[in-house]
């Protein structure tokens, strides 16, 4: 499957910077609507970002204090690595969003998008200090490709904490922040958003399976095969497309 997805089902290459920026912003706004749909919003917590394709030392993010389910393209703000809002009509930036996302964007030039939210199962799971086990095929994208950040819990409000998170992530696609929640990254918003959805559901599944007891993990070769087929960037991008279609159909004002 991975070879088919990588070669035949992948994001179209956009050569025009303005078109690429519009595409990234639309996908970003749609991801916020999707997170609200799934209940991943929690007051003012949570943020998703995407690197600007032209000014690559800046990124687009949600404005502070705006409900995920109301965010449209025109609400997004562009922020530089010093925390300045350089574009957008809103004037408030989530401090934690800047601390975490700026450091990851700086240390991971291979990715363009970062997603973090305080989803309910992610929070529950993060309090266990565990990592995701290959209990189902849907969990295999995270097989040996996520980390537990165990250095601190609670709110992130210091730049040094952002450095710790970015360094701990290394080259992985996902992180469990102890007593805090989940974080995922990707080459596209589509990929980062899908990994978050898949990770949240994997946490939910593992919680329930472990409550039942007698857990049976996939064999290592099966988990690795699942990872190769479902854990690559193209697969992550593609699996987001039906969800994007759903948002565009049901909430067309996202383009506003």
N, C-alpha and C positions, 0 to 999 in steps of 0.2 A: 504493500500500500504506500509506503513512504516514497518509493521511487516514482510511482504514478502521480502522487500528490505534488511532489517536488517539481516534476517536469511538466505536468499538464494542468495542474490546478494550483495557481499561485497568483499573488497580486500582480495586476498589470503594471508595467513600468511606465511611469509618468515622467516625461522629459521636461515639461513646463513647470517651473517653480511655483507659479501662482496656482496652477491646477493641483499640484501635489499638496500645497498648503491647504487648499480648500478641502481636499480629500481627507487629510489628516484631522482637520478641525471638525468635519462632519462626523467622522468615525469617533472622535473624542466625545462630542456632544451626545451621540447615540449611545455610547458606553455609559454615560451618566444616567440616561433615561433607563437603560437596561438594568443598571445596578439598583435604581429606585424600584423598578418592577419586581426584582427579586428580593427586595427588602434589605439590601446591603447598606443602605443609608442609616445613619445613627446620629441624629442632630447635626452638629457641624463637623463631625468626624468623616474622614475619608477623602481621597483625592486621586485623580488619574492625570497623567501628563503625557505630552508627546513633544518631541524635539521639533523645532522649526526646521524645514528643509533648506532654508537659505541662511538664516542666522543661527547656526547650529550650536552656539553657546547660549541659546535661549530656548525656553520651552513654553508650551501652552498648557494652562491649568484652569480648574474651576475657581471662580471667585469665592472668597470666604463668606459663608453664611447664606448661600443660595441653595435651595433644595434641589437635589439631583434630578428629580422628576420634572423640574421646570427649566433646566438648563438647555439653552439653544446655542447655535454656533455664535451668535452675536454676543453672548454672555462671556465667552472665553477670554482670558487675559494672557498676554505673553510676558514672561518674566526672565530677567537676565540672572547670571550666576552670582550677582551681588544682592539679589532680592528686590530689584527695582521693577515695577510694572512699566513696561516700555510700550505696550499697546493694549487697547481694550477700554471699554466704557466704565468698568468697575474699578474701584480704588482700594479694595481690601484683599489681602493675600493671607492665606492660612500659613502661619509660621512653620508649623510642623511639615506642611507640604513642601515648603521651600527647603527646609533642612534636609529632609529625606531624599527628595527627588533631585535636587541640585547635585548632591554628592554622588548619587547613582549615575546620573547623566554624565557627570564628569569622569567617573571611573570606568564607565561601560560604554565606550564609543560604538560597540557592536549592537547596542539596542537603542530604540527610539522612544519606547513607551514604558511607563511604570504605573502600576495600579495598586492601590492600598485602600482597604476599607475595614470597618469593624463589624463584619458579618457575624451572625450569631453562632453558627457552628465553628467558624474559624476562631472566634474568641474562646469558645468552650474548649476546643482542641488545643489552643495555645496555652491554656492553663495546665495542661497535662505534662508538658515538657517532652512530648513524643514527636516523632516524625511519621510521615505517611507510609504505611505498609502496602505492598502490592497485593491487596485483597481482591481487587477486581480489575478488569481490563482498563476501566476508566481512570484508575489510579496510576497506571504504568507510565504516563507522561512525566511523572515526578520521580520515577525510579532512579535513584542515585543522582538526581538533578534538583534537589532542594536542600535547604539547610535550616537548622534551628538556631535562631539568634537568642542566646541565653545570657548575654552580658548584662542586660538591664530590662526591666519591665516598665509599664506605665507610660506616661506621656513623654514624647520626644520634643525637647525644647532647646537643646544646645547643639551648635554646629559640630562639636566633637562627637556627639551621639550619631549624627548623620554619617560622619566618617566611619565610625565603628560598624554601622549597618552596611554601608557600601562595601567595606573591606570584607565583612563576613559573608556577604552575598557571593563574592568571588565571581565565577563565570556561570553560576546557576540561574535557572529560570524562575525560581520561587524561594520564598523564605517564610518561615513561621516565626513571628516575633512573640516571644514568651509573654503571656499575660496581656497580650495586645491585639493580635490579629494576623492577617495574611498579607503578603506582598508578592506581586508577580511582575515580570518584565517580558518584553518582546521586541522584535524588530518593527512591529506595527502595533497600533492600538488594538486591532482585531485580535492579534495573538495574545497580548498582555491581558485583555479583557476575558478572552476565552479561558486562559490558564487560571484566572481568578475564579471563574464560575466552576471549572472542573475541580479546582483545589478545594473550594468550599464544599462541594458535593462529596468529594473524597473524604474530607473530614467528617461530614455527616454520616457517611457510610461506615467509616471505621469506628466511630463512637457507637453506632448501633450494633455492629457486628461484635465488638468487644464486650458489649453488654450481654449478648447472647452466649458468648464463650465459645470455646473450641474453634478458634479462628484457623482457617486454612489459607495460607498464602499461595500465590502462584509460584511455580518453580522458577528458579533464576533465569533459565533460558526463555521461559514464557514471558516473564516480566521484561526481559531485555528486548525480546521481539516486539512486545507491545510498545515499549519506549521508542524503538526505531521507527515503528509505523505511525504512532500517534503522538509522539513527543517532539517532532520536528516543527520548525517555524511554519512551514507551508500547511501542515495539518492544523496547527493552531489557528492560522489565518482563516483557513477554509471552514472550520467548524463554527466560527463566529458569524459567517455570512447569513445563515437562516435567522439568527437572532437580530442581525442588522436589518434584514428584510422585514421582520416583525415590527421593529420600532418604526421604520419608515412607513409602513402600511398603517399602523395604529396611531402614530404620533408625528404626522408630517410637519408639524410646526417646529420640529427640531432644527430645521434648516433656517429658521427665522434669524 
